[in-house]
Amino acid sequence: MNIHRSFSISRARFLPVFIKEYKKFLVFMQGQFNKDADNRFQKSEADFVQWDIIQTEGEKFLQPITFQLYMKGREISSRSLNITTSFEVVDINAVEAANRICSELVTNVTTETKKAINNYISAGIEEGKSTYDISRELRSVVGLNSKQEAAVRNFRLFLQDKYPTDIIDLKVAKYAKSKLIERTQAISRTEVARAQNVGYVEGLRNSGILEVEFSANASACEEQCQPLNGNIYSIEEGSKIIPVHPHCTCAMLPVTR
């Protein structure tokens, strides 16, 4: 069985679904942000947003697809070892693992968004902008990380004095949307790989495998993945290594010695 091919086929099937669910989460987060900005915004940190609501709802959006990916990884592990396993009965450990993965993802996304918002607020205050202007401009950076927020802010500065405010807002919104699409793609590819690998390695563990070997894909990056090719890891370590980086397509092979 070609593990890389199996994961590639699985990624092609599940990635569009994950992207769709992640976009739903983003739409909810942006809607909650707009609602809180209208009612609670002050020139302070991002605490005016009800992040607990965003966390809860984000997990609801992403848990089902994360669970499917985890179970697909388990299925690939069974096939790689020529083991026939029934997945009709829901495994509580699988549910808990999927919950943990998507909870960590939502937490990471909201943490990065908080940083981006705080940076934008701080910059706005330093520039002497009004509360209204900061609140209005902030909406374009929801869902972005700090680096992307800085790029959007610098783009707005570049456009100042060149166009009317409404045209600047439109251009900035378009630019920010392109950054959000980039981030959505990167996160989705990374998390699809993560959920599959965790399920796959857990399936190997359940079958008695104690070690795994890192197998770099043919197109793997030379700087990060190729040096790991052939390395042997304990089953515990193996579940935490892939993805090595965003867009990682490497895999672990069972060590049966």
Order of alpha helices (4+ residues) and beta strands (2+ residues): alpha-alpha-alpha-alpha-alpha-alpha-beta-beta-alpha-beta
